[in-house]
Amino acid sequence: MNILILSCGTRNKLIRYFKEPGNGIDRVIGTDCSAYAPALYETDEHYLVPRMTSPDYLDIVLDICRKEKIDAVLPLQEDELFLIASNREKFTNAGVLPIVSEQNMVELCRDKYAFYQHMKRSGLPVLPSCLNLPEFQKHYEAGKINFPVFIKPVRGCGSIGIQKVDNMELLSVLCKYSSDDMLIQQFAEGEEYGVDLYVDLLSQEPVSIFTKKKLRMRAGETEKSVSVKDEKLFTLIRKTAASLSLSGPVDMDIFCVDGDYYISEINPRFGGGYPHAHACGMNFPKLIAANAAGQKNTAAIGDYEEGVCMLKYTDLVTLKV
């Protein structure tokens, strides 16, 4: 099996995981729009491509698929998920399996307010959230939401534009001058958990769940975490996945406040903290290869050791330019 990983950027460890012996993967091909993306140089072959907004981007990617006899394509970047999902047939017609959820699921997870509404309709626990200042003021006066709150762009990613706010004056100013629609969410006074979930592409069932308590975050990614197990949390993850039509690798953020779990966000892609799961014995690349070969994976929920810490550090690649 040959896999094409798009916008590989700094995901060096992820490339290495796909190249591990015994995963069922023969060659790993990578793309990026920058020659300075270090993960490119971990692949078996790499290509520099234009930005995904370029009108000929898809044609170039499909040409690479044909040239390299690609069996599966894996997008990693937020905007690219929707692009590949919305052009799924172009890949399947070329004999390439897109490792991405359906277009409507990618869009739902990207729109934080639409996602919040879906969770509410599904009876799943979420933190009180509002789409605009008038809605917030109404709920605030009714005692349904209180300061401090957390504001973030409705369609943002990578923790860009997020801020904790503890008074109405500052909130009013931020909402007035923001160029984006902002989600106003009850601030969670508790612990944050990360979930690495794999939903089998054939059975559409969760087959691997890894949960970790986040100890430190940096630039939207988990920098330090510790593996945990809680059947209550596993049950919530299963119920949440059952309310959605997700496929492949999924990253989830969950808060625990006074012993109760609340779904915060879902990103239908590999999360930046996946290396922790892999180091604890999870193997999503192997699950992907099995699905690409037409095989369903057997569920192994929580099949890992508790109390294992992940401590990220900076590494480097040097090359002649």
Summary of the structure (lengths in Angstrom):
residues: 321
radius of gyration: 20.1
end to end distance: 31.4
largest distance: 62.6
contacts: 1045
relative contact order: 0.14
helix: 31%
strand: 27%
